[in-house]
């Protein structure tokens, strides 16, 4: 772990599947770890049971790899964020899905807003969704409509990566899911942060999804069904949180977006 790193990245991985798109994701995860090392970020990986040789590859790339303590998507994510929070000191914490290696060079502005400007959350807004599989692109578009209708905010809300302060991380660690603790565990706490009036913003990034992942996931029926399940579950969870909140939604603090 680099002592001069500006952020601690947190992610989860399970490189055991024989499915093509999962194998591609495992390969891309190693690229993410290499990018983190190249850009001088510490990175925590919670591993759900990958082969030992794959774990060795991750540690050789500089990651702190820990076994998942309890089953479940939400539990793994909270373990990753808790571990990152424990070692971050005054640095920002970034939640990042393991295959999104092109995001690593794009983190600096968001990290600076947390480290130097006292923001508790910085989300990312992609310039384009055209690099994604069509199923995923349309899912994101529907998600952005959902959060506009539910909370009245214009964000790229369902994009996973998010940069957090220690106070921001605490919202994720305290979250208790009424919906099987799946995708809501990484998205509903963001709405809670917004509704509670903590300082937050978003930065625009020129992110391109890995071509290999897009090719491997396009036209896969199981993934299409998973996207529909994800959208339904997230919409229900966000509606519940919106109804529960007593604090009206607030607008983000605006940033200039470069053309």
N, C-alpha and C positions, 0 to 999 in steps of 0.2 A: 504494500500500500504506500503510495507516494505521499510524503509528508506535506508537499506543496499542492496537493490536489485541491481544486476549488469545490468539488462536489463528490458525494458518494452516490453511486448508481445502485439501484436495487432491482433484481429480477428473479424469475423462477424458471426452472427448466426440467424437462423430463425427456431424455433422449433414448427411450427404450422401444419406441414404436417402430414397426416395419412399414407403416404407411409412407408413401412417397413424400407427401407434403410435410410429414413430421421429420423425415430424414433431412429434407432440405432445411427445415427450421433448425435442426441440430447443427448443421454445417454453418448456417448464418449466425447462430449464437456465438460460435468461435470467432467469427469476424467482428461481432459486437464487442467481445472481450478484447480483441486486438485493437480495435478503435479506441476503447476506453483507456487502454495502456498508452496508446499513441498520443491521446489528448490529456493524459495525466489526470484521469479520474479514477478514484477507487471504485471497485464494483463488488457487490455482494450477490451471490447466487445461491438460492435455496433449491436444492436438487431433490426431485421426487423419486429417484431410483435409477439413475443412469448407469451404464456400464462403468466399471472402474477405470478402464483406459480413457474413456471420455472425461471422467472427472479429473484424471491426471492432466489431460490436455487443457482443461479450464484453469486448473491451478498453475500450470506452466505459463499461462497467459496473464497471470497476475491476479486472478479472481480469488476472493475468499469464498470457498464453496462449503456449504453446510447442509447436512441432510434435513429433509423436511420432517418436522417433529410430529405433526398430526395431519391426517388426510384432509383434503378439501382445497378448492381453489382459493377461497377467501383467506383461509388460515395460512396457506403458503405465502400469499402476498403480504399479509400482516407480519409474518415472521421475517420476510425480507426487509420490510420497511422498519420494523423494530430493530433488527440487527444494524441496518444502516444508520438509524437514528442514534444508536448506542455509541457508534464510533465516529460520528460526524463532527463532534465538537460544535463549532460555529458555522460549519459548511452546510450548503444546501443539500437536500436529498432529492434524487430524481427516480421516480418509478418509470421503468422502461421495459417493454416487452422484448424478449431475448433476440428476436429475429430482426429488429429494426436498427441495424447497424448504421444506416445512413443518417439516423437522428443524432448520433454522438457528436459529430462536428458542428451541429446546429444548436447545441445546448448553452453556449456561453452567455448569450443575452439574457435568457431566463435565469440562469444561475446568478448572474450579476444582480438582477432585480431582487432576488432573495437575499444574497449575501451583503449587498451594499445599500439597498434601498428599502429594506425591511418589509418586503411583501411576503405574505404567508403562502400564496399559491400563484403560480404562473402556468397557465395552460398554453397550448400551441394551436395555431390555426394554419392549416395547410393551404398553400396557394392553389393546389389542384388535387383532385382525386383520380385523375385519369390513369395513373399507374397501377391501380388496384384491380383485382378481379371484379367483374360487373356486380356479382352478388354482394361483395364487400362495399363497393362504391355506393350502391343504392342503399345499403344498410346505414352507412354513415349519413347519407343525405336525409333519410327518414329520421335518424336520431337527432340531427340538427333541427329539423322541423319540430320534433317532439319537445325538445328543451325550450324552443321558442314559444310553443303553445303552453307548456306547463309552467315555465318560470319567467317568460318574457325576456330572455337574454339571447343575444346573437353570438354564439360561440361554435367552435368545432368540438363540441362537448364530448362526443364519444371516442375521440382520438385518445388512446390510452396514456401516452407519456405525459407526465405532469411533474413540475418542480415545486418542492415544498420546503417550508421552514420547519423547525421542530414543532411549533404550535400547529402547523398544518398537518404534519404527520399524525399528531395525536387524534385528529378527527378520524383518520383511517383505522387507528388502533382501537378506538372505542366503538367503532361501528358494529352494530348487532343486526344481522340480516334476518328479515322475515321471509325471504325468498330463496332459501337453500344456499345462501352465501356464495353466489356465483359472480356474475359480472357486476352486480350492484356494489360489491365490496370495493371496487376501484372507482366507481362513478358517483354513487350517492353521497359519499363524504365531500365531494367537490360542491355539490349543491348545498350541503349543510354549511360549509365554509362561506359560501356566497350569502346565504340567508342570515348567517350570524354577523355579517358585516365586516369580516376580516378583509384586510387589503389584498386584492387580487387583480390580476390582469391577464392578458394573453399577448403572445408575440407571434408574428407571422413567420413561417418557415417554408423554404422551398424544398419540401421533402418529396422524394421519389421512392416508392416502395420497391424492395428488391425484385428484379425481374424474375429470378428463379422461383421465388415464392408465389408470385402472381401466376406464372405458368403452371405450377404444381397444384394450385388451388382453384383454378378456373374450371367451372363445369362439374365440380364434384358435388353430387347430390347431398351427401351427408353434411358437407359444409354449408350448402344452401339452407338445409333444414336447421342447422345450428344457428345460422344468422337470424332466421325467423324467430327461433326460440329466444335468442339473445335480445332481439328488439322487443319482444313481448315482455320478457322478464324485466328489462331495464325500464321500460315505460311504466309498468305497474309500480316498480320500486320508487321511481322519481315522482309519480303521482302521489303515492302515499307520503313521501317526505314533504312534498309541497303542501299537502293538506295538513300535515302535522305541524309544520313550521308556523310560528306566531310572528315571525319577522318578515316583512315584505322584501322581495328580491331587490337588490341594489345593482346599479350599473357598474361595470368594471371601470377602473381608472384608465382613461384612454392613453394609448401610445401611438406615436406616429408610425404608420405602416408604409414601408418603402414600396414604390411602384416597381 
